[in-house]
Each structure stands twice: as structure tokens, then as C-alpha cells.
Amino acid sequence: MARLGTIIRLAERRHGGRSRRGGDGAGAMVELDTVTVCFGQQTVVDAVSASVAPGEWVGLIGPNGAGKTTLLRAMAGLVEYQGAIRLDGRDSAAHSRRERAHAVSYVPQSPEMPGDMSVYDYVLLGRTPHISYLAVESSHDLAHCRTLLDRLELRHLARRHLSTLSGGEGQRVVLARALAQEAPVLLMDEPTSALDISHRVEALEIVDELRRDWGLTVVSVLHDLTLAGQFADRLLLLGGGSVIALGTPAEVLDEATLEKAFGSPVHVIRTDDGELVIAPRRTGKLASNRDPDSTESKEEAR
């Protein structure tokens, strides 16, 4: 995985070399046209329009319940929606399941992982769209999976059962399976939630390296706003199922905009190398609302 030299990114790699494409839908790899998702009477995603250019990384951010995961699942063809989603110019609704698997790979937040299956066999499942009916894996399929295991430093776990993995190891294995599909679009729903900060950065660095090497287009849900700003070319901020802001990290990660979306104040700090760090600010609401004459307050004052 990425070592210290890749963990500490230089400003020219993260900001000077960012893609600034996308926005008008022309030549888009993913295009959302007034996408709406309803569950019963509740509108969860409300007329979202956006586009993602080939090779671009767009991060979906916003508070809990904003519609991020539902929008991502709509792109993956896992929930019904109104409006249109186009993948490389073709209406996603016209794709067969196999065609969609060739076009899009998806890393869910809570994947199904059969406990008695080995890591290698699980990653190999990602090759299913490339294997004809009644056929077996080719030498290329096997070699591709071994390459991914090496790239994600999972080779030593290849024969381990999935039930024996830690949460962080499991997330890397799920990512390897998605990458095994060799789809041009990678959708990730909070792919680093079970990882510590070092492994979060390393995992996202690997995705970014593969994006550059393979020309992947990436759309990911990320709750860590600092990491979202460091890795994504553009950010789509959702609130109540609607688009609040869409633009570069510098444009979207604004204190007033984030406070409006999350309902809580934050500090946006720019480091010497140009990175943005998002730090929550204490509101002091509980302390200010406490009755100074209450028993608790008197006890604390003693």
C-alpha cells in the first residue's frame, strides 16, 4: 500500500493536477438528468442533475439522510428512479445486468460476504461479467485477480476465509472484487468507514492511483469531508435529497455552505500545502442551556 511518501501528498498533485472537467454533460461518463427516487410517499432524491467526466472523481457529501447512498444505488441500477441516468452516453435503463456490470462496479457500505468463502474466490467473483455461461475462468481472469491482491497487499490473505477478516481487511477485499470487474465507472459507498486514518488514506491513494493508471471514473460517498476534499476533483453536496452545491472542493467546502447543510458550524482551515481541513466547532448549546441554579450545576461548581 501507499507509504509515507504517498500518504503525504504534495499540493501540485492534489490541486494543481486536478481534473476540472464535467458539468455540462458533453462527453460525460455518467450523466444524471433530474433523477428522483421515492420510497412510498417520501422523496429521497429530488430532481438531481449532474455529470461526471471520464477519469474524474466526484465525491457525494452531505448530512445523514441527504440521499447520498440512494443516489449512488440508483447509478448502480439497484433502485428504481425517475429521470434519466446515462453511462457513457447510453441510457442506463437499457442495459442488461451483464452490460451494467461491464459498465459499473459498486462497493456497497454493507456488502454480503459468505463467511466460508476464501478471499481469492471472492475477488474472482468480480470476473463473472467477463465469463461466458458454462465457461470457467481464463488465465487472464486468474492473473488479473492476483495482480489486484498484490496491489492492495492482500496476497497473504488469499486463502483465508472471509469470516476471519477484520473490518478493514474486509473492506479492502470488497474493493478488490469491484476492481476485478474492470468496469470504467467505480461507485463506492463510504469505502473506508472501518479503517483507521492511516489505512483510510492508503486505500484512497490506491483508488486514485488506479484511477490514473486505468482511466477510472469514480463516484464515492465520503463522510470525512477533509478526505473528500483531498481526493475528489469535484464535490456534490446534497441536503434533503436536493443539490445544495456542486463544484471544486474549494468552492463547496465553505464554512457558510457547510453550516447550512449540516446545521452545525465548522472551521475550514487551509494548510501550507493548500489542503483543506474541515474541523467541527463546539456549539456550547448544552452548557448554555443548563440552568445555573440546577443541582447538577451546583455540584459541578464545587
N, C-alpha and C positions, 0 to 999 in steps of 0.2 A: 504494500500500500504506500501511499504517499508518505514521504519522510519529512523531516523538519523543513528542508528547503522548499518543498512544495506546499507545506502547510502554511508557511509564512509567505503569502503571495505578494508580489510587487505590484505597485499601483498601475504600472503600464499594462500588466497582464489583465487585471480585473476591470480597469476603467478605460485606459487608452485603447485596448484591443477589443472592446465590447462591440457586438453587432448592434446597429441601430436600425434594423430593418423591421418590417411588419407595420401594420396599422391600416393600410388601405385595402388589404385583401388581394392585391395584384400579386400573382405568383406565390400565394401563401401555401404553406404545407398544411396548416389547419386553419379553417375559417369558420367562425361562429356567426350565424345570422339570426338575430332576435331569438335566441334559444331560450325556451321556457320549459320548466319542469314543475308539474303539480303532483302532489300526493293527496288524493281526495280533494278537499276544498282548499287546501293550503298550497300557495305558490312558493316554491322553494328557490327556484331560479327564475328570474323575471326579465325576459327580453334582453339577454346578454349578447352583445355583438363585439367581436374582436377577431384578430387574425394573428397567426404565428408564422413567421417566415422560415424557410428551410435553414436548418442549422442554428436557429435561435432557441434560447432558453427563457421561457416565461414562467414566472412564479405566481401562484394564486395565493393571496393572503387575505386576512380578514378575521373577525371575531368568530367564536363558536356559533354555529347555526347560520353562517352567512351564505351557505350554498356552495362552498368550495368543492367538497367531496362529491356532491351531487352533480356539479358541472363536469368534473373530471370523469365520473362514471357515464355521463351522457356522451362524452367524447369517445369513451371505450365501448359504447353501444350496449351498456348494461342497464340503462333505464330509458323509458320512453320519454320523448320530448316533442315539443312543437318548435317550429322554426326549421332551420337547416344547419347541418354540420357537414362541411366538405373537407375531405382529406386529399391533398394534392390535386385539388380541382374537381374531385368526384364526390357526389352526394354519398355520405356515409350510409344512409338508409338503403342504398342499392348494393352494398357489399354483402356477400355471403359471410358466414362465420369464418371460413378459411381465408377469404380475401381480407377480412378485417384483421385477422391475426397476422397476415403478411404486412399490413399497413401500420398497425398499432400494437405495442406491448404495454402492459399495465401492471404496476406494482401497487397492490391494494394495501390499505392500512392494517387489515387483519386477514392475512392470507390463510387458506386451508393448507395444512402441511401434514400429510399422513405420517404418523409417528414411526411406523416400521419401514419407511422408505429411506434409502440411502441418499446422501447429498448429491452424489453423482447422477443417480437415476432421476432425482427431482429436477436437477438442472437440465437433464436431457429431455425432459418433457417439453421444454421450450422449443425443441426442434420439430415438434409434432406438425406444425403447418407446412413444413418442408418435406414431410414423408408421405408418400403416396399410400392409399389404402392397401392393406395387406402387405406392405413393404416393411423393411427393417431399416434401422439407422445406417447411414453410409459412413465411410471412413472420414468424410468431411464433417459430418454431424458430430462424431465422437471427438475428432481433433478440435473442433470449434469449442466444445464444452470444456475440454481440458485446458484450452487457452484461457477461457474465462475463469476457470478455477484458479489458474496461476495468477491472472491479472488481479483478482480480488483476494488473493492469498487464502484460498480455500482448499488447495490441493491436499493438505494434510487432513482435511475433514471429509474427503471424498467418500470414504466407506462408512462413515459414521451415520447412525440413524438420526433422522430429523428430531426425534424426541429427546435426544441427548444434547441438543444445541442450546446455547444461551440465546437470549433475546436478540442481542447484537449480531451473533453469528447467523441466526435465522434470517434476519433482515438482509444480510449480505447474500445469503443463498437465494432468497426470493428475487433480489436484484439480478443475480447471475442467471436465473431462469428466464427473466424478462429479456435480458440482453441476448440470450441464446436464440430468441426468435429472429434476430437481425431485422426487426421492423424499423423503418425510418423515423417513426414517432414513438417516443418513450413517455408514458404518463406515470407519474409517481405520486402516491398519496402519503405524505408525511413519511418518507423513506428512512429517516434517521431517528425516529422517536425513541427507539430502545437503545440508542448508542450514547456513550459519554461524549464530551465535547471534542476530544481528540479524534475519536473514530467517526464522529459526525463529519468533521472537516475532511478526513481521509476518504470517506465514502463519497462525498460530494465532489471531491477532487477527481476521483476515478471516473465518475459520471461525466465530469467536464472534460477530462482527457479523452474519453471515448467519444464524446460529442464532437470534439475537434478532429479526432482521428477518423471517425466513421461518418461524420456529417449528420449526426443525430439531431433531431428536433425534440426538445424536451419541454414538457409542461408539468409542473410539480406543485403540490400543496406543501407549504412550509409554514409552520407556526413560529419558528425562530426568525424574527424579522431581520436580525443582523446577518444571519447566513443567507437569507433570501436576497438581501441587498448585495451581498458579496458575490453570489453565484449567478443570479438571473440577469439577463440582458434588460428585460422589462418586467414590471410587476403589474398585476391586475388585482386591485383592491376591491373586494366585494363587501357589501353590507345589506342585510335583509334580502339577499338574492339579486340585488342590482349592482351595477358598476358604480363605484364611488370615484375611482381614479384609475387611469391606465397610462403608464409611461415608464421612463427610466427610474431606477432606484432613487436618484437624486430628486426627481420630480414627485414621486409618490411618497417617499419616506420623509414627509414634512410633519412637524410637530402638530400643527393645527389640523391637518388632514387625518393623522392617526388618532388624535384625541376625539375627533368627530366620529370616526369609525368604531373605535374600541370603547369609547366612553370613559377613558382614563388618560391622564396626562403622561407624557413621555419626554425624555431628553433625547434629541438626535445629536450625536457627537461625531464630528469628522476627525479622524486620526491624521497623523502627519503624512501617511502614505495615501490618503484620500479615501480610506474605507469609512463607511457609515456604521456607527454603533448605536443601537436603539436600547435605551435604558429606561425602565419604568420609574415613575416618580411616586413617592408616597403621597397619598391624598390627605392623610391625617383625619379622615372623616370619623373614624371610630373614637379617636381621642377627643375630637372637638364636640362630638355628640354626647359624650359621657357627662352625666350630672356630677358636678364637683362636690355636691353635698351627699352623694350616694355612699353607702357603706364601703363599696369596692374602692372608690376614690380615696376615702379617708384611710383605709387600710394601706393602700399603695403609698400614701403620703407619709406614713410613719417610718 
